[in-house]
Every structure is written in C-alpha cells, then in structure tokens.
Amino acid sequence: MTVSSMTGFARTDGAADGFGWTWELRSVNGKGLDVRVRLNGGFERLEAKVRDAVSQRFKRGNMGVTLNVVRSADTGAYSVNRELLAELVSIAEEFDNTSSLSSGTIADLLNVRGVLEAVETQEDEATRDARDDAVLASLADAIEQMADHRAEEGQKLDAMLRGHVDNIEETVTRAENCASARGDAIKERLKRQIEELMDAGKFDPERLHQEAALLATKADIREEIDRLKAHISAARDMLTKGGAIGRKLDFLCQEFNREANTLCSKANDIELTNCGMELKVIIDQLREQVQNVE
C-alpha cells in the first residue's frame, strides 16, 4: 500500500433510459471521514448506499458527493387542462371582438401556467432498480478515480515526509556527536564544577555525591537520542506500509516533539541548543505535511 492524501477530485458521467447524470466528488483534509451527499432528480433514495460505498473505500477526509441528474424532454407525457384552455379561448374571442389588440394563438395560450403540464410516466420497479444500478456503477468509477487521485497526491507527500525524516535523522546524529554530549565531556565538566565548589566552601561529601549524580543524569542525552532514533525507524516503517497512517504519524510527531523539548532543556552549550531548535523546526514541518495524510 502507498501513502494516500486526503485531497482529491473525481467526475464521471452516465446515461440510461432517457436520464443523464454526473457524479462529482471533492475531498479535503479532515480529522475523520465526513461525507456530505447532495442528490437530485428523485435519486435521494440512494443516499444510504452512497455513504456506504464511500466509507468502504476511504477512512479520512471531508468529502462532498454530488449527483446532478437531467431528464430528457421526451421521456414524459403532457396533459392539457381543457377546462382552463376553453375558458382562456372564450376570453380571447371576447377580447378579439371588442379590441383592436391581437388575441394571440392557441400556442400562446398553451404557455399559460396550468394549461399544459408534464405528467410523470409510471415505471415498474425493475426499470427503476436497473437505472439505480447504472447510477451506482458510475459512482463506483468516480470513487476509484478519487482513490487514484489521492494516491497520486500521496506519492508526492511520501517523498516530502521521507525528506523530513531524513533531516531529523541528520540533526539527531549531529546532536549525538556534539562534544558536550559525550560522557567524558560531561564527567570532566562536573569534576571541574565540584572542584570550584569545594574551593569556595565546605560541603557534605555524601550530599555532594548525590547532587553530582543527579546533575550527570540530567546532562546525559543518550536516552533522548535513542528514543529519537526509534521514532525515526517507526516513521519509516509506517511510510513503507502505507495505508491510512495519518493518525499514527500525527501521534509520532508529538513524540518527536517531546524528545526535542527535553533535548533543548538538557543542552549545555550553543551547538547542542542549535541542534535542538533545528530539530523542533523540522518536526513542525513534518507535522504540517502529516495533516494531509489519510
């Protein structure tokens, strides 16, 4: 499976039994799957099936599904309100005898509202079901088209996400190799600080030993480095597996950020501080792109 974006568009057309229709699907980012359906032409009965078809194919995204139906003019019959037409004819003849104005023709009178009305033709259930099946088949084509579009956008996302993960790994390696992060450097710095304190006054050796151990623990970033490396490996595994991984990647970004914050708090020189700050910037860029992933 590949990484899929939540952004996409699809359009399909179809026709059967004097009906023509167009499906349009539009998808943007969303925390979950939110499907908005608009059906016209008497096809509102298909809404439940439309929602089910979309939810089976997609897991996240705000998706608008629109069906526009056009019925051919020759698919229905017309009825004439003869009583109303006769009354209009009588009025027209009366005015024709008393006025110099033209009374018009029968064609003009047929355009009067209520004289000529379209009559819906009755159809059997089998005909209607067959047309519904044709409409839903067009929807299936639109859904696949949407999936292809989202997958195409997902390929671009995948490249950007992997690039950000590579940058995170490079920055973590720099932080790990900082001189101030090495164990011997931490030991030497604490030894020097203790000697300065001993020269300044009297201290309880036991208490001083405890404080030194605590300071050494706080200055050691190896645990944060190890966790960051584990998160990098997890991110790459997710991208390789693909599918609906957006929520998992978003949670992983939070874990990345937590370790970066701890790294900054433990930084004791400008080089390590810069690594921590740069790491936070890259993680923000990663998380911004993750919001587009299904």
WOFENHU-V583873 format. One record per pair of residues at least 12 apart in sequence whose C-alpha atoms are under 10 Angstrom apart, sorted by sequence separation. I is the first residue (numbers start at 1). J is the second residue. D is the distance in whole Angstrom. If there is no record, write none. Layout:
i-><I:I>
j-><J:J>
d-><D:D>
This chain:
i-><11:12:25:91:92:263:264:10:11:12:37:92:235:263:264:10:11:24:37:51:89:92:194:234:235:262:263:9:10:11:35:36:50:89:194:234:260:261:264:9:10:23:35:89:260:261:263:264:8:9:10:34:35:89:92:194:235:259:260:8:9:47:88:194:234:235:260:261:7:8:9:21:35:193:257:260:261:6:7:8:21:35:89:232:259:260:6:7:8:33:34:85:88:191:231:259:260:5:6:7:19:33:88:190:231:257:258:5:6:7:44:86:190:256:257:260:5:6:43:85:88:231:232:256:257:33:34:35:43:84:85:187:190:231:257:32:33:34:35:36:37:38:39:40:41:43:84:190:230:257:6:32:33:34:35:36:37:38:39:40:41:42:85:88:189:228:229:256:257:31:32:33:34:35:36:37:38:39:40:41:84:227:228:231:255:256:31:32:33:34:35:36:37:38:39:40:41:81:85:86:186:187:190:227:228:254:30:31:32:33:34:35:36:37:38:39:40:41:80:84:85:186:228:253:254:257:29:30:31:84:85:186:228:253:256:28:29:30:83:84:187:224:227:228:253:27:28:29:30:81:82:183:186:226:253:254:27:28:29:80:81:82:186:224:225:253:26:27:28:79:80:81:224:225:252:253:26:27:28:79:80:81:183:223:224:250:251:26:27:78:79:80:182:183:224:249:250:253:25:26:27:78:79:80:181:182:183:221:224:225:249:250:25:26:78:79:180:181:182:183:224:250:251:24:25:26:77:78:79:180:181:182:223:250:24:25:77:78:180:181:221:222:246:249:250:23:24:25:76:77:78:221:224:248:249:23:24:76:77:78:220:221:246:247:250:22:23:24:75:76:77:218:219:246:247:249:22:23:73:75:76:176:221:245:246:21:22:23:75:76:175:176:219:220:221:246:247:21:22:175:218:219:220:246:247:20:21:22:176:218:219:245:246:20:21:176:217:218:219:244:245:19:20:21:175:176:243:244:19:20:242:243:6:18:19:20:172:173:242:6:8:18:19:172:4:6:7:9:13:15:17:18:19:172:5:6:7:8:9:10:11:12:13:14:15:16:17:18:4:5:6:7:11:13:15:18:19:169:172:173:6:18:172:17:18:169:168:169:172:168:169:169:168:169:69:165:166:165:67:165:162:165:166:165:67:66:162:65:161:162:161:65:162:65:161:159:158:158:186:53:57:158:54:58:181:46:50:53:54:57:181:45:46:49:53:57:180:181:58:154:168:172:175:180:181:43:46:50:54:57:58:154:180:46:50:53:57:179:180:181:172:178:180:181:43:151:175:179:180:178:179:178:177:175:176:174:175:178:174:175:175:176:172:175:171:174:175:173:174:171:172:171:172:175:170:171:171:172:168:171:172:171:170:17:168:169:17:167:168:171:19:23:167:168:17:22:23:168:16:17:21:25:168:16:20:23:24:167:168:15:16:19:22:23:166:167:21:22:23:25:165:16:23:24:25:164:165:168:15:16:23:24:27:163:164:167:14:15:22:23:25:26:164:14:25:164:165:13:14:24:164:14:15:27:163:164:14:161:162:13:14:160:161:164:12:13:160:161:11:12:161:11:12:13:161:10:12:13:160:161:11:12:160:10:11:12:158:10:11:157:158:161:9:10:12:157:9:10:11:10:11:157:158:9:10:157:8:9:10:8:9:10:154:7:8:9:10:153:154:6:7:8:9:10:153:154:6:8:9:5:7:8:4:6:7:8:150:151:4:5:6:7:8:150:4:5:6:7:8:4:5:7:3:4:5:6:7:3:4:5:6:2:3:4:5:1:2:3:4:5:3:4:5:2:3:4:5:2:3:4:5:3:4:3:2:3:59:60:58:59:58:59:60:59:60:31:32:31:61:60:61:60:61:60:3:59:2:3:58:2:3:1:2:3:4:5:6:1:2:3:4:5:1:2:3:4:6:1:2:3:4:5:1:2:3:4:1:2:3:31:30:31:33:29:30:32:29:30:31:28:29:30:29:5:5:6:7:5:6:7:5:6:7:4:5:6:4:5:3:4:3>
j-><23:24:37:103:104:275:276:23:24:25:50:105:248:276:277:24:25:38:51:65:103:106:208:248:249:276:277:24:25:26:50:51:65:104:209:249:275:276:279:25:26:39:51:105:276:277:279:280:25:26:27:51:52:106:109:211:252:276:277:26:27:65:106:212:252:253:278:279:26:27:28:40:54:212:276:279:280:26:27:28:41:55:109:252:279:280:27:28:29:54:55:106:109:212:252:280:281:27:28:29:41:55:110:212:253:279:280:28:29:30:67:109:213:279:280:283:29:30:67:109:112:255:256:280:281:58:59:60:68:109:110:212:215:256:282:58:59:60:61:62:63:64:65:66:67:69:110:216:256:283:33:59:60:61:62:63:64:65:66:67:68:69:112:115:216:255:256:283:284:59:60:61:62:63:64:65:66:67:68:69:112:255:256:259:283:284:60:61:62:63:64:65:66:67:68:69:70:110:114:115:215:216:219:256:257:283:60:61:62:63:64:65:66:67:68:69:70:71:110:114:115:216:258:283:284:287:60:61:62:115:116:217:259:284:287:60:61:62:115:116:219:256:259:260:285:60:61:62:63:114:115:216:219:259:286:287:61:62:63:114:115:116:220:258:259:287:61:62:63:114:115:116:259:260:287:288:62:63:64:115:116:117:219:259:260:286:287:63:64:115:116:117:219:220:261:286:287:290:63:64:65:116:117:118:219:220:221:259:262:263:287:288:64:65:117:118:219:220:221:222:263:289:290:64:65:66:117:118:119:220:221:222:263:290:65:66:118:119:221:222:262:263:287:290:291:65:66:67:118:119:120:263:266:290:291:66:67:119:120:121:263:264:289:290:293:66:67:68:119:120:121:262:263:290:291:293:67:68:118:120:121:221:266:290:291:67:68:69:121:122:221:222:265:266:267:292:293:68:69:222:265:266:267:293:294:68:69:70:224:266:267:293:294:69:70:225:266:267:268:293:294:69:70:71:225:226:293:294:70:71:293:294:58:70:71:72:224:225:294:59:61:71:72:225:58:60:61:63:67:69:71:72:73:226:60:61:62:63:64:65:66:67:68:69:70:71:72:73:60:61:62:63:67:69:71:74:75:225:228:229:63:75:229:75:76:228:228:229:232:229:231:232:232:233:135:231:232:232:135:233:232:235:236:236:139:139:235:139:235:236:236:142:239:143:239:239:239:240:268:136:140:242:139:143:266:132:136:139:140:143:267:132:133:136:140:144:267:268:146:242:256:260:263:268:269:132:135:139:143:146:147:243:269:136:140:143:147:269:270:271:263:269:271:272:135:243:267:271:272:271:272:272:272:271:272:271:272:275:272:273:274:275:272:275:272:275:276:275:276:274:275:275:276:279:275:276:277:278:275:278:279:279:279:127:278:279:128:278:279:282:131:135:279:280:130:135:136:281:130:131:135:139:282:131:135:138:139:282:283:131:132:135:138:139:282:283:138:139:140:142:282:134:141:142:143:282:283:286:134:135:142:143:146:282:283:286:134:135:142:143:145:146:284:135:146:285:286:135:136:146:286:137:138:150:286:287:138:285:286:138:139:285:286:289:138:139:286:287:138:139:288:139:140:141:289:139:141:142:289:290:141:142:290:141:142:143:289:142:143:289:290:293:142:143:145:290:143:144:145:145:146:292:293:145:146:293:145:146:147:146:147:148:292:146:147:148:149:292:293:146:147:148:149:150:293:294:147:149:150:147:149:150:147:149:150:151:293:294:148:149:150:151:152:294:149:150:151:152:153:150:151:153:150:151:152:153:154:151:152:153:154:151:152:153:154:151:152:153:154:155:154:155:156:154:155:156:157:155:156:157:158:157:158:158:158:159:243:244:243:244:244:245:246:246:247:246:247:247:292:292:293:293:294:294:238:294:238:239:294:239:240:239:240:241:242:243:244:240:241:242:243:244:241:242:243:244:246:242:243:244:245:246:243:244:245:246:244:245:246:291:291:292:294:291:292:294:292:293:294:292:293:294:294:289:290:291:292:291:292:293:292:293:294:292:293:294:293:294:293:294:294>
d-><5:7:10:9:8:9:5:8:5:9:8:9:9:6:7:6:6:10:8:9:9:10:8:10:7:9:9:8:5:9:9:9:8:10:9:9:9:7:9:6:7:9:7:9:6:9:9:9:8:5:9:10:10:8:9:10:7:9:8:6:6:10:9:8:8:9:9:9:8:5:9:10:8:9:10:6:8:10:5:7:9:8:8:9:10:6:6:5:10:9:9:9:7:9:7:9:10:9:6:6:9:8:10:7:9:8:9:9:5:10:9:10:9:9:6:9:8:8:8:7:9:8:9:8:10:7:9:10:9:10:7:10:8:7:10:10:6:7:8:8:9:8:8:9:9:8:10:7:10:7:10:7:4:6:6:6:6:6:6:6:7:9:9:9:10:8:10:7:8:10:5:5:5:5:5:5:5:5:6:5:10:9:6:10:10:10:7:6:6:6:6:6:6:6:7:6:7:9:9:10:9:7:10:9:9:9:6:7:8:8:8:7:8:8:8:8:9:8:8:8:6:7:10:7:10:10:8:4:8:6:9:10:7:8:10:9:5:5:9:10:10:10:7:8:10:9:6:6:9:7:7:9:7:10:7:8:6:5:9:8:5:9:8:9:8:6:10:6:7:10:6:6:6:9:9:10:8:4:9:8:5:8:9:9:8:9:9:6:6:10:6:7:10:7:10:9:6:9:7:5:9:7:5:9:8:8:10:10:7:8:8:9:6:7:5:6:9:7:9:9:7:10:10:8:5:9:9:4:6:9:7:9:10:6:6:7:6:5:10:8:9:10:10:7:7:7:5:9:7:5:8:7:10:10:9:6:7:6:7:10:9:10:10:8:9:8:5:8:10:6:7:10:9:6:9:9:6:7:10:9:6:8:7:9:7:7:5:9:8:9:9:8:9:8:8:8:8:5:7:10:9:6:9:5:8:8:4:9:10:6:7:7:5:6:6:7:10:10:8:7:6:7:5:9:8:10:9:5:6:6:10:8:9:9:5:8:10:8:10:9:10:6:6:7:10:7:8:9:10:9:9:5:10:10:9:5:9:9:10:10:10:10:10:10:9:10:9:8:10:9:8:9:10:10:10:8:8:10:7:9:9:6:8:8:10:8:9:7:10:9:10:7:8:10:10:10:8:7:9:9:10:8:10:8:9:10:9:9:9:7:9:10:8:10:8:10:7:9:10:9:10:9:9:9:10:8:8:8:9:8:8:9:10:8:8:9:8:9:10:9:9:9:9:7:9:8:9:8:7:10:8:10:7:8:9:8:8:9:10:10:10:9:8:8:9:10:10:9:8:7:9:6:9:8:9:9:6:9:8:9:9:10:10:6:10:7:8:9:10:10:7:6:8:10:10:8:10:10:10:7:8:6:9:9:9:9:10:10:6:9:9:9:8:9:10:9:10:10:9:7:8:9:7:7:9:7:9:7:7:9:10:10:8:6:10:9:9:9:10:7:8:7:9:7:8:6:8:9:8:9:7:10:8:10:8:10:8:8:10:10:9:8:10:7:7:7:8:9:10:10:6:9:9:9:9:10:6:9:9:7:10:10:6:10:6:9:8:9:9:7:10:9:9:10:7:10:7:9:8:8:9:6:10:9:6:9:9:6:9:7:10:10:9:7:9:8:9:9:8:6:8:8:9:8:5:8:9:6:9:6:9:9:9:9:8:10:8:9:7:10:10:9:7:10:10:9:9:6:8:9:8:5:8:10:6:9:9:10:9:8:6:9:9:9:9:5:9:10:8:5:6:7:9:5:8:8:9:7:8:6:8:7:9:7:5:10:9:9:4:8:5:7:9:7:6:10:7:7:9:8:9:7:9:6:8:10:9:8:10:7:9:10:9:10:10:9:9:8:9:10:9:9:7:5:9:7:10:7:8:8:8:9:7:8:8:10:10:8:7:5:7:9:6:4:6:7:10:5:6:7:9:9:6:9:8:9:9:10:9:9:8:10:9:7:8:9:6:10:9:8:8:9:8:10:9:9:7:9:6:9:6:6:9:9:5:5:6:5:7:6:8>
